[in-house]
Amino acid sequence: MAQYLISVIVDESVYDLPQEEKEKSWDATGVFNEELKAEGSWVFAGGLGRPEEATVVDNRGSDVIVTDGPFLETKEFLGGFWVVEAPDLDAVLKIAARASKACGARLEIRSFDDA
């Protein structure tokens, strides 16, 4: 089985939703997560904090450079993710369709390299 990263694409408004809406989304996502576990597709998942809380570390040169804020300035960003196992792209597309419904967001699917 291959592993895939399913990235949740959001904008900052997702963090400003009323608490009731957030909890509704979290509940639906929790149900979906339990389904993935029962099916044997679950590897790992997580939601991410606000982009402005990010820290970037760059140690490619002679000094370590640490900067506050996101890697990119953009209107959309990674809000969370799942790592799932699926036999092929068709199977993960079906999983992602359910994930999109559960979390109420667009998703990007990428396979892991066989390194």
C-alpha positions as CSV (number, residue, x, y, z in Angstrom):
1,M,0.0,0.0,0.0
2,A,1.2,3.5,-0.8
3,Q,1.1,6.4,1.5
4,Y,-0.5,9.7,0.6
5,L,-0.5,13.2,2.1
6,I,-4.0,14.8,2.0
7,S,-3.5,18.5,2.6
8,V,-6.4,20.7,3.8
9,I,-6.3,24.0,1.9
10,V,-7.9,26.9,3.9
11,D,-7.8,30.6,4.3
12,E,-7.5,32.6,7.6
13,S,-11.2,32.9,7.9
14,V,-11.3,29.3,9.1
15,Y,-9.7,30.3,12.4
16,D,-12.3,33.0,12.9
17,L,-15.4,30.9,12.6
18,P,-17.8,30.9,15.6
19,Q,-17.0,28.2,18.1
20,E,-20.1,26.2,17.2
21,E,-19.1,26.0,13.6
22,K,-15.6,24.9,14.5
23,E,-16.9,22.2,16.8
24,K,-19.3,20.9,14.1
25,S,-16.4,20.6,11.7
26,W,-14.2,18.9,14.4
27,D,-17.0,16.5,15.2
28,A,-17.4,15.5,11.5
29,T,-13.7,15.2,11.0
30,G,-13.5,13.0,14.2
31,V,-16.1,10.7,12.8
32,F,-14.2,10.5,9.5
33,N,-11.0,9.8,11.3
34,E,-12.6,6.9,13.2
35,E,-13.9,5.5,9.8
36,L,-10.3,5.7,8.4
37,K,-9.0,3.8,11.4
38,A,-11.7,1.1,11.1
39,E,-10.9,0.7,7.4
40,G,-7.1,0.4,8.0
41,S,-6.3,3.5,5.9
42,W,-5.3,5.7,8.9
43,V,-1.6,6.6,9.4
44,F,-1.7,10.1,11.0
45,A,-3.6,13.4,10.9
46,G,-3.4,16.8,12.5
47,G,-4.7,20.3,12.3
48,L,-2.3,23.2,12.2
49,G,-2.2,26.5,14.0
50,R,-2.4,30.0,12.4
51,P,0.3,30.7,9.8
52,E,1.4,33.8,11.7
53,E,2.4,31.6,14.5
54,A,4.9,29.7,12.3
55,T,8.7,29.9,12.6
56,V,11.0,29.3,9.6
57,V,14.5,27.9,10.2
58,D,17.1,28.1,7.4
59,N,20.5,26.5,8.0
60,R,21.6,26.3,4.4
61,G,24.3,28.9,4.7
62,S,27.0,29.7,7.3
63,D,24.5,30.9,9.9
64,V,21.2,29.6,11.1
65,I,18.5,32.1,10.3
66,V,15.2,32.0,12.3
67,T,12.3,34.1,11.2
68,D,8.8,34.6,12.5
69,G,5.8,34.0,10.3
70,P,5.0,31.7,7.5
71,F,7.2,30.3,4.8
72,L,5.0,32.0,2.2
73,E,2.8,35.1,2.2
74,T,-0.4,33.7,0.6
75,K,-4.2,33.9,0.9
76,E,-4.5,30.1,1.2
77,F,-2.3,27.8,3.2
78,L,-2.0,24.3,4.8
79,G,-4.6,24.1,7.6
80,G,-4.2,20.4,8.4
81,F,-3.5,17.1,6.9
82,W,-4.0,13.4,6.8
83,V,-1.4,10.7,6.0
84,V,-3.3,7.7,4.7
85,E,-2.5,4.3,3.1
86,A,-4.3,3.3,0.0
87,P,-3.7,0.8,-2.8
88,D,-3.8,3.4,-5.6
89,L,-4.7,6.9,-6.6
90,D,-8.3,5.9,-7.3
91,A,-8.7,4.7,-3.7
92,V,-7.2,7.8,-2.2
93,L,-9.4,10.0,-4.3
94,K,-12.4,8.3,-2.7
95,I,-11.0,8.9,0.7
96,A,-10.2,12.5,-0.1
97,A,-13.8,13.1,-1.3
98,R,-15.0,12.0,2.1
99,A,-12.4,14.0,3.9
100,S,-13.3,17.2,2.0
101,K,-17.0,16.7,3.0
102,A,-16.0,16.1,6.6
103,C,-13.7,19.1,7.0
104,G,-15.5,21.4,4.6
105,A,-12.4,22.4,2.7
106,R,-10.5,21.8,-0.6
107,L,-7.8,19.2,-0.5
108,E,-4.5,18.4,-2.3
109,I,-3.3,14.8,-2.6
110,R,0.4,14.0,-3.0
111,S,2.1,10.6,-2.8
112,F,5.2,10.1,-0.8
113,D,8.4,9.3,-2.7
114,D,9.7,5.8,-2.4
115,A,12.9,6.9,-0.9
